[in-house]
Amino acid sequence: MNEWPNGWSGDQSGNRYGHGSGSSEPEGARAMPQVRRDAGPGYQRHEPPLPPSMSPRRGASVPPQQSQGYDDAYDGYNTGQVYGGGRGGGGDGDGPGRGGRPRPRWGKRIKWTVITLVAVLAVASVATYFWADGQLRRKVDLSKVIDRPEAGDGTNYLIVGSDSREGMSAADKRKLHTGSAEGKRTDSMMILHDGSNGPTLISLPRDSDVEIPTYVGSDSGKKYPGTGRHTKLNAAYAEDGPELLTRTVEYNTKLHIDHYVEIGFAGFANIVDAIGGVEMDIPKAFKDKNSGADFPAGKQTLNGQQALAFVRTRHAFAGQDLDRTKNQQKFLATLASQTATPGTVLNPFKLYPTMSAGLDTLIVDKDMGLFDLGSMFFAMKGVTGGEGKSMNMPISGSTGGNLVWDKAKLHQLVQQLNNDEKVTVSGN
């Protein structure tokens, strides 16, 4: 009995598979058992019949195909797909319903990652700003300063390093060689001008001869008339603090002071330690038992204790206070330059201790903001970056141990600063 449908012979069941046929019907429909035409009588495989919608009518033929060889014309039959590519698995994942996994949308992920990072940085920056702003000690009231000169172009900062021992233990005082004197005096005074022609840093020797003008007491509110009395500049600070010091500097220079900034011994040393020390190039070795300085010549990294000794030393130099002011300028500008680096600014483990160390002991005027403080800091950095100039106040001589300013050069210097011109005056 011939078991093949439509009278096919057994030698056609498999031997001719894959060799094409001259019949108008596709070979796969005749030879491949898994591709069924229907499940009618005579079909010996025990499988459920195809649904009527999928079973062609008995006797119907498959539409004629172009004869291009089996591999080209009927490749779809070889994969179990008679017409088209089907809708099942094996999709390329380009969209829903294709059976594949959707491609990751990297553009959207990157966008949201960037948005998240920006939001986190914004929140952190705002939080840091309010924290730092709250740490500023705004104690100096420049509104108490009377008869002030007219303000010129640019911004003038009066920067004071005091010998305040506030918050220092007896062990700290011994370690830093500060002594235990009561009250506080000024070890260094500088005017920093920040303008369009670059910053100018001018040291005011503490032994400068100045006249104490009429002033209003910072605490008493009482007016003290000027008597033409002359004294050293640091004595003005000792007499009535920052307000009288500012009044005295303005009266003797005719230069308007916009902001006042002061830092004590402990704060200065703590800032240096917080950034891991400051690298200095000391051209000549020197020692001073009063400040505790003992430095060899050459490049070296100074810690807080050593840095304080470096800026306080004067007895080891022939020029005494004038040489000391030069070292103070050099160190402060180097400190600013090495602090404003990505390694400190972008590292919270360095940034926050550094800011905390400085802000806890920093005393500023009541109108001083973080923006002003930042501008001062970067102007100080610009002094060492070749953008500005550092100098001592021009000196013409001395009287009774006090250094007398050169009035002609001082007048020219103040005029250039007020007009925000390039400073051409030379100092000592």
C-alpha positions in Angstrom: 0.0 0.0 0.0 1.4 3.4 -0.9 1.4 5.5 2.3 2.3 8.7 0.5 -0.4 11.2 -0.3 -1.6 11.7 -3.9 0.1 8.6 -5.2 3.7 9.5 -4.5 6.1 6.5 -4.4 8.5 5.7 -1.7 11.6 6.5 -3.7 10.3 10.1 -3.7 10.0 10.3 0.1 13.5 11.4 0.9 16.0 10.6 -1.9 14.9 13.6 -3.9 14.6 16.0 -1.0 16.6 19.1 -1.7 17.0 18.5 -5.4 14.2 20.6 -6.7 11.2 19.4 -8.8 9.6 20.1 -12.0 6.2 20.0 -10.4 4.3 23.2 -9.9 3.9 22.4 -6.2 6.8 23.2 -3.8 8.8 20.2 -3.0 8.7 20.8 0.7 4.9 20.5 0.7 5.2 17.1 -0.9 8.3 15.7 0.8 8.5 17.2 4.3 6.3 15.4 6.8 6.4 18.3 9.3 4.8 20.7 6.7 1.3 19.3 6.4 -1.3 20.1 3.9 -4.1 18.7 6.1 -4.9 15.8 8.3 -7.4 14.0 6.1 -7.9 10.3 5.4 -4.8 8.4 4.4 -2.4 10.6 6.4 -0.8 8.2 8.9 0.7 10.6 11.4 -1.5 10.8 14.5 -1.6 14.5 15.1 -4.6 16.8 15.5 -5.8 18.4 12.3 -4.9 21.9 11.4 -7.5 24.5 12.1 -9.7 25.2 9.1 -8.3 28.7 8.7 -4.8 27.3 8.3 -5.6 24.1 6.2 -5.7 24.6 2.4 -8.6 23.0 0.6 -8.0 19.5 -0.6 -6.7 19.4 -4.1 -5.7 23.1 -4.0 -2.2 23.8 -5.1 0.4 26.2 -3.8 0.8 29.2 -5.9 3.5 28.8 -8.6 7.0 29.9 -7.5 9.9 31.1 -9.6 12.3 28.4 -10.1 15.7 29.6 -8.7 16.9 26.5 -7.0 15.8 25.2 -3.7 18.1 27.3 -1.5 16.9 30.5 -3.0 13.2 29.9 -3.7 12.1 27.9 -0.7 14.5 28.8 2.0 11.5 29.9 4.2 10.2 26.3 4.2 13.5 25.0 5.5 13.0 27.1 8.7 9.4 26.2 9.1 8.2 29.5 7.7 6.2 29.2 4.6 5.5 32.9 4.0 7.3 35.8 5.7 9.5 35.8 8.8 6.8 35.0 11.4 6.1 36.9 14.6 7.6 34.6 17.1 11.0 34.5 18.9 14.2 35.4 17.2 13.4 39.1 16.8 16.1 41.6 16.8 14.8 43.5 19.9 14.2 46.7 18.1 10.8 47.3 19.6 8.1 45.8 21.8 6.4 42.6 20.7 9.4 41.3 18.7 10.4 38.7 21.3 13.8 40.2 22.0 15.2 42.3 24.9 14.8 46.0 24.4 18.1 47.9 23.7 19.3 50.1 26.7 18.5 53.7 26.1 22.0 55.1 26.9 21.3 58.6 26.0 18.5 58.9 28.5 20.6 57.2 31.2 23.5 59.6 30.7 21.1 62.6 30.7 19.6 61.6 34.0 23.0 60.8 35.5 24.3 64.3 34.6 21.1 65.9 36.0 21.5 64.0 39.2 25.2 64.9 39.6 24.5 68.6 38.9 21.6 68.6 41.5 23.9 67.0 44.1 26.7 69.5 43.5 24.2 72.4 43.6 22.8 71.2 47.0 26.3 70.6 48.4 27.5 74.1 47.2 24.6 75.9 48.7 25.0 74.0 52.0 28.7 74.7 52.0 28.1 78.4 51.3 25.6 78.8 54.2 27.8 76.8 56.5 30.9 78.9 55.7 29.0 82.2 55.8 27.8 81.3 59.3 31.4 80.7 60.4 32.6 84.2 59.6 33.2 86.3 62.7 32.0 89.8 61.6 33.2 91.8 64.6 34.7 95.0 63.0 32.3 97.9 62.4 33.9 100.2 59.9 30.9 102.5 60.1 32.5 103.8 63.4 35.5 105.1 61.4 35.0 108.9 60.9 36.3 111.3 58.2 37.0 108.7 55.7 38.7 109.4 52.3 36.7 109.0 49.2 36.7 105.5 47.7 38.6 105.0 44.4 38.4 102.3 41.8 39.1 98.7 42.7 38.9 97.1 46.2 41.3 97.7 49.1 41.7 95.1 51.9 43.5 95.8 55.1 45.0 92.4 56.1 46.2 92.0 59.7 48.1 89.2 61.3 47.7 89.6 65.1 49.5 87.9 67.9 46.2 86.9 69.5 46.6 83.8 71.6 42.8 83.2 71.7 42.0 79.5 72.2 45.6 78.5 72.7 46.6 76.3 75.7 49.8 76.7 77.6 51.3 73.8 75.7 50.3 75.5 72.4 52.0 78.7 73.4 55.2 76.9 74.3 55.1 74.9 71.0 54.6 77.9 68.8 56.9 80.2 70.8 54.2 82.9 71.2 54.8 83.8 74.8 52.0 84.7 77.1 51.5 88.5 76.7 48.1 89.8 77.6 45.9 91.4 75.0 46.9 91.4 71.3 49.1 93.4 68.9 49.7 93.3 65.2 52.7 91.3 63.9 51.9 92.2 60.2 49.8 94.7 58.3 49.2 94.8 54.6 47.1 96.6 52.1 45.9 94.4 49.2 44.5 96.3 46.2 42.5 94.3 43.7 41.8 96.0 40.4 41.7 95.7 36.7 45.5 96.0 36.4 46.2 93.1 38.7 46.6 92.9 42.4 49.1 95.0 44.4 50.2 93.9 47.9 51.8 96.6 50.1 53.3 95.8 53.4 53.1 98.4 56.2 56.0 97.9 58.7 54.7 97.8 62.2 57.4 100.3 63.2 56.1 102.9 60.7 55.8 106.4 62.1 52.2 107.6 62.0 50.0 110.3 63.5 47.0 109.3 65.6 44.1 111.4 64.3 40.8 112.3 65.9 38.7 109.2 66.3 35.6 107.7 68.0 36.2 105.0 70.5 34.9 101.6 69.3 33.4 100.7 72.6 32.8 104.0 74.4 31.6 105.9 71.4 33.5 108.9 72.8 35.3 111.2 70.5 39.1 111.6 71.1 40.5 114.7 69.4 43.8 114.4 67.6 46.8 116.1 69.2 49.4 115.5 66.5 50.8 112.6 68.5 53.1 110.3 66.6 53.7 106.6 67.4 54.3 103.3 65.8 51.6 101.9 63.6 51.0 98.8 65.7 50.4 101.0 68.7 47.2 102.2 67.1 45.8 98.7 67.1 46.9 98.2 70.7 45.1 101.4 71.7 41.6 100.8 70.3 41.7 97.8 68.0 40.8 97.4 64.3 38.6 100.6 64.0 41.4 102.9 65.2 44.0 101.0 63.1 41.8 101.5 60.0 41.2 105.2 60.8 45.0 105.7 61.3 45.9 103.9 58.0 43.3 105.9 56.1 44.4 109.2 57.6 48.1 108.7 57.0 47.7 107.3 53.4 44.5 109.0 52.2 43.5 105.6 50.8 40.0 104.3 51.4 39.9 100.8 53.1 36.9 98.7 51.9 37.3 95.6 54.0 39.2 94.4 57.1 40.6 90.9 57.6 42.4 89.6 60.7 43.8 86.2 61.7 45.6 85.1 64.8 48.5 82.8 65.6 46.5 79.6 66.1 44.3 80.1 63.0 47.4 80.7 60.8 49.2 77.6 62.0 46.0 75.4 61.6 45.4 76.5 58.0 48.9 75.5 57.1 48.5 72.1 58.8 45.1 71.5 57.2 46.5 71.7 53.6 49.5 69.5 54.5 52.1 72.2 54.7 53.5 74.9 52.4 56.5 74.4 50.2 59.0 77.3 50.4 62.4 78.0 48.8 64.5 79.6 51.5 67.6 81.2 49.8 69.7 81.5 53.0 69.6 79.6 56.3 68.7 81.5 59.4 67.9 80.9 63.1 66.0 83.0 65.7 65.5 81.8 69.3 62.7 84.3 69.8 60.4 82.9 67.1 61.8 79.4 67.2 63.0 79.6 63.6 65.7 77.2 62.5 65.8 76.8 58.7 68.4 75.4 56.3 68.7 76.9 52.8 66.8 75.3 50.0 63.3 73.9 49.2 61.4 72.5 52.2 57.8 72.0 53.3 56.8 74.0 56.4 54.2 72.8 58.8 52.1 75.2 60.9 54.6 75.7 63.7 57.5 76.3 61.2 55.3 78.6 59.1 54.5 80.8 62.1 58.1 81.0 63.0 59.0 81.9 59.4 56.7 84.9 59.2 57.5 86.2 62.7 61.2 86.2 62.5 62.9 89.6 62.3 66.0 89.6 64.6 67.8 87.2 62.3 67.8 89.8 59.5 69.8 93.0 59.0 66.7 94.9 57.8 64.7 93.7 60.8 61.0 94.5 60.2 61.5 95.4 56.5 63.0 92.0 55.8 60.3 90.3 57.8 57.5 91.9 55.8 59.1 90.6 52.6 59.0 87.1 54.0 55.4 87.6 55.1 54.4 88.6 51.6 56.2 85.7 50.0 54.7 83.2 52.4 51.1 84.4 52.2 51.1 84.6 48.4 52.6 81.0 48.3 50.0 79.8 50.8 47.2 81.2 48.7 48.7 79.7 45.5 49.1 76.2 46.9 45.6 76.2 48.6 43.7 77.2 45.4 44.5 73.9 43.6 42.1 71.1 42.5 43.7 68.8 45.0 42.4 71.1 47.8 39.2 72.6 46.3 37.9 69.3 44.9 38.9 67.2 47.9 36.3 67.6 50.7 38.8 65.9 53.2 41.1 68.9 52.6 38.7 71.7 51.7 36.4 71.5 54.8 39.3 71.3 57.4 41.1 74.2 55.6 38.0 76.3 55.6 37.1 75.4 59.1 40.6 76.2 60.4 40.6 79.6 58.7 37.0 80.7 59.3 37.0 79.8 63.0 39.7 82.3 63.8 39.2 84.9 61.0 37.8 88.3 62.1 36.3 90.5 59.4 34.2 93.6 59.0 30.4 93.4 59.2 30.0 94.1 55.4 32.4 91.3 54.4 30.9 88.4 52.5 32.2 85.1 51.3 32.4 86.5 47.8 34.6 89.4 49.0 36.8 86.9 50.9 37.1 84.7 47.9 38.1 87.7 45.7 40.8 88.6 48.3 42.1 85.1 48.3 42.4 84.8 44.5 43.9 88.3 44.3 46.6 87.2 46.8 47.2 84.1 44.7 47.6 86.4 41.6 50.6 88.2 43.3 52.7 85.0 42.9 51.2 84.1 39.6 52.9 87.1 37.8 49.6 89.0 37.6 50.4 91.5 40.3 53.1 93.2 42.4 54.3 93.0 46.0 56.2 95.8 47.7 56.9 97.5 51.0 55.7 101.0 51.7 58.3 103.4 50.4 60.5 104.6 53.3 62.6 107.8 53.3 64.3 107.4 56.6 63.7 106.9 60.4 63.2 108.9 63.5 63.6 107.7 67.0 63.4 104.1 65.7 60.3 104.7 63.7 60.3 104.3 59.9 59.2 107.4 58.0 57.2 107.0 54.8 58.4 108.7 51.6 55.5 111.2 51.2 56.1 111.9 47.5 56.2 108.2 46.5 53.2 107.6 48.8 51.2 110.3 47.1 52.0 108.8 43.7 51.2 105.3 44.8 47.8 106.2 46.3 46.9 108.1 43.1 47.7 105.1 40.9 45.7 102.8 43.2 42.7 105.1 43.3 42.7 105.4 39.5 43.2 101.6 39.2 46.4 102.2 37.2 49.4 100.0 36.9 51.7 100.6 39.9 55.1 102.0 38.9 56.2 103.2 42.3 58.9 101.1 43.9 59.1 100.3 47.6 61.9 99.3 50.0 
